[in-house]
């Protein structure tokens, strides 16, 4: 205390009032709720630990089994690749939906109608049957000349079809999320960009989409986590090298479904937790300029200008003053 | 020499509503024109027609001798490609009532944005010029602040700097001080006065009669989509000829 006040010099230093150190408000409700929850959790854990049906020995044996970890990695790959496809296609669909071109608008609407209107499981079964419907793929000018010829029945593309199936379905939902985000940006932003001579594409890329991201990211994080769990449906393709399919295959051999379900659930939960951390940082990045609160860097610059060290734990709450004039 | 803006019986409809009913007006180079009138009189719409934010439905509007929004070929008007319209707008700066700064960019980045993106200026060059402009509007020390951290007056001054960064030959102001607290109006008006003194051609939609009297070369009173009266600001303010002008001005006091 004495060190701090002595570091402040000037005529007003002596008259500065002492900082408030009030007795904190007591909150007994929080303590009672905490005890109740702790007791319930302890009871549940004790029950789970002593119940034979869980077979924790088998759970421990398979948690880091090589087949399971490889399946977890496949699940992550499926999730990320399908989501990348969904976001890219979703942006295209959303922009088409908002485009002044009526043909593009209609195409986008029909896509949404079909892919949102049918269950993802049905779509995945369809993608599994795709090679049976279209036996080969030819790229070229129809009826004239083919450049590339792919025999679909000859290749083993279950993983690819799983990614396409999940991605195309999700794209329809992402398109709506992105459209809502674009709609949340005030019209004045488009006007200001137009008045500066920016083209429609430049306005979208530089002004609208960066601001729309703030609205787009939370539901997209939701969709990503949902996608992670939807990957367990790709058995419909059929593709079974991902987490749930693998766990079910193993339990089919050793007749221990409960511990293997718990193994799969543990991995899903772990991956979800990592995704949530990523979402936090993304949200922070795109909320730039949203708040009147000064960033840590700006606060430090202000403190430097006043010649005072920044007091710890007091960052953020300072509104900008009229000290500029 | 051709005038900077030449409007010839400009009409604009929104659906069945005719907002502009034949506006004829001329703005000379280096002059300041103030548009006044009750709300709904079409002042802002006319201003937005000048940089083709709204398309003109009838009549002709020329900026610097060039027809706005259309190309005249073989006695017929052709709609301009958006790229051409954007090119026309580059030389016309616009300042909005609600500033419309880009909230996700700092004051400096707001000013740098268009010259780099649209005029393909080098970033270092544009940044240097942006700092000059921020200094000119008295905000050199706010370069790194985000719009939400600035007062309304400061935001509007950044918006003026942003428009000036494109080196416009004409500046349009759409009620630039109407959204400001009274004590912040002065700082924006003084920036605009400096701009006028520097020879910028300006069209200002405003309710600031003091500014109009002091700075304007031409004052235009609009009501219900027509120009009721136009002329020297001092003469018009002290001795209005039309009944509607008299009523409007007396309501202001």
Interface residues (C-beta under 8 A of the other chain):
Chain A: X186 X188 X189 X191 X192 X194 X195 X196 X197 X198 X199 X200 X202 X206 X207 X210 X211 X286 X288 X289 X290 X291 X292 X294 X298 X301 X320 X322 X324
Chain B: X51 X53 X82 X83 X86 X87 X89 X90 X92 X93 X94 X96 X98 X100 X101 X102 X103 X104 X105 X106 X113 X114 X117 X118 X139 X141 X142 X144 X145 X146 X147 X148 X149 X150 X151 X154 X162 X163 X166
